[in-house]
Amino acid sequence: MKLIPVIDLLDGHVVHAKNGTRKHYQPVNSPLCKSSQPIHVIHDFLSLYTFDTIYIADLNAIMKTGNNNNFILTLLNHFPDITFWLDQGAWATQTLSHQKIIPIIGTESLNPETTIEDTLFSHCPPFILSLDFSHNRPLGPVPLFQKPLLWPATVIAMTLDRIGGQLGPDLNKLTILQEQRPDIDLVAAGGIRSLVDLEQLTKRNIHTALIASALHNQRLDSCIISQLAHY
């Protein structure tokens, strides 16, 4: 099981994401992370395990109120061995470019009226697609959710209304997406609480997950994470 910690950046601080209501997010102050400075938060994550991948949501860019490029570049320089998955609410060609960045295209940031043609992603560099949902409804152009052959090799199932909550992952939705494209690396995101949830994902042949709250509240400690790495 590959676990990928998440940091949500807003105005240069890591904030606590909950239920997708971004305007209410507050800087993190958790049992694990006493500082909301991005470098400190990543060091705290690395105190648990030598994660090689971290997901960054640039909330300013996603909400079109600027970006956190300067902070992200600092992280790239400070952690040269880490690959960053980066969501800036933009097309992959418009995301901050760096050899250690893999851009995320999130459907919530796409115009719902986008024409979904077979050549939709033909001009894109390698990217990860995030199929975004809220309250069981797809966000963005619905036809893209119905054309799995257009999806890249890695797809995130992002249930925004479960983020930071205690509902657990949306196993039904993950199963449906798996049936549509059983060959892809499907990444679970939103609602993961503990080892039990991750074991359920593993039983369903899902081996990658985005996590944040379970790290901050220390329901996943270094022993559990090391154990999961061998699943």
Buried (B, 14 or more C-beta within 10 A) or exposed (E): BBBBBBBBBBEBBBBBBBBBEBEEBEBBEBEBBEBBBBBBBBBBBBEBBEBEBBBBBBBBBBEEEEBBBEBBEBBBEEBEEBBBBBBBBBBBEEBBEBEBBBBBBBBBBBEEEEEBEEEBBEEBEEBBBBBBBBEEEBBBBEBBBEBBEBBBEBBBBBBBBBBBBEBBBBBEBBEEBBEBBEEBBBBBBBBBBBBEBBEBBBEBEBBBBBBBBBBBEEBBBEEBBEEBEEE
